[in-house]
């Protein structure tokens, strides 16, 4: 599964375009964010992507979960949003 890593500085519209493209191609994508700002941008991106996909008859759902990721040798907790077609 493709993984999109989102930061607090990510542009939600750009990330939404990437989400929509992967959903159209593969039907499923994982979006990860570490920290409140990154999670905020990730959720906004999923909402915008839904707006892109719905007119084409594609409905998506988002399943949140926590995941441990290694960043510079440190283990951190990230929020993982699995986005898939319904």
C-alpha positions as CSV (number, residue, x, y, z in Angstrom):
1,X,0.0,0.0,0.0
2,X,1.2,3.5,-0.8
3,X,2.1,5.7,2.2
4,X,1.8,9.5,2.1
5,X,3.7,11.3,4.9
6,X,2.2,14.6,5.8
7,X,3.8,17.4,7.8
8,X,2.3,20.5,9.4
9,X,3.5,22.5,6.4
10,X,2.0,20.2,3.8
11,X,-0.5,21.8,1.4
12,X,-3.9,20.0,1.9
13,X,-5.0,20.6,-1.7
14,X,-1.7,19.0,-3.0
15,X,-2.0,16.0,-0.7
16,X,-5.7,15.6,-1.6
17,X,-4.7,15.4,-5.3
18,X,-2.2,12.7,-4.4
19,X,-4.8,10.8,-2.3
20,X,-7.4,11.0,-5.1
21,X,-4.9,9.8,-7.7
22,X,-3.9,6.8,-5.7
23,X,-7.5,5.9,-4.8
24,X,-8.4,6.0,-8.5
25,X,-5.5,3.8,-9.4
26,X,-5.2,1.4,-6.5
27,X,-8.3,1.9,-4.3
28,X,-6.4,2.3,-1.0
29,X,-3.8,4.6,0.5
30,X,-2.3,5.3,3.9
31,X,-1.7,8.8,5.1
32,X,0.6,9.3,8.1
33,X,1.2,12.3,10.3
34,X,3.2,13.0,13.5
35,X,1.9,15.8,15.7
36,X,-1.2,17.8,15.9
37,X,-0.4,20.1,12.9
38,X,0.4,17.2,10.6
39,X,-2.7,15.3,11.6
40,X,-4.8,18.4,11.0
41,X,-3.4,18.8,7.5
42,X,-3.9,15.1,6.8
43,X,-7.6,15.2,7.8
44,X,-8.2,18.3,5.7
45,X,-6.6,16.5,2.8
46,X,-8.9,13.5,3.1
47,X,-11.9,15.8,3.2
48,X,-10.8,17.6,0.1
49,X,-10.0,14.3,-1.7
50,X,-13.5,13.1,-0.9
51,X,-14.8,16.2,-2.7
52,X,-12.7,15.3,-5.7
53,X,-13.8,11.7,-5.8
54,X,-17.5,11.9,-5.0
55,X,-18.7,13.5,-8.3
56,X,-17.0,10.5,-10.1
57,X,-19.0,8.0,-8.1
58,X,-16.2,7.0,-5.8
59,X,-17.0,7.1,-2.1
60,X,-14.2,6.8,0.4
61,X,-13.9,6.0,4.1
62,X,-11.1,6.8,6.5
63,X,-10.0,4.4,9.3
64,X,-7.7,6.0,11.9
65,X,-5.1,4.1,13.9
66,X,-1.9,4.7,15.8
67,X,1.4,3.3,14.5
68,X,5.0,3.4,15.7
69,X,7.5,4.8,13.2
70,X,11.2,5.3,13.4
71,X,12.5,8.8,12.7
72,X,16.2,9.5,12.9
73,X,16.7,6.4,15.1
74,X,13.9,7.4,17.5
75,X,10.6,5.6,17.8
76,X,7.6,8.0,17.5
77,X,3.9,7.5,17.5
78,X,2.1,8.6,14.3
79,X,-1.5,8.7,13.4
80,X,-2.3,6.5,10.4
81,X,-5.3,7.2,8.3
82,X,-6.2,4.3,6.0
83,X,-8.3,5.7,3.2
84,X,-10.1,3.3,0.9
85,X,-13.1,3.0,-1.3
86,X,-16.4,2.0,0.3
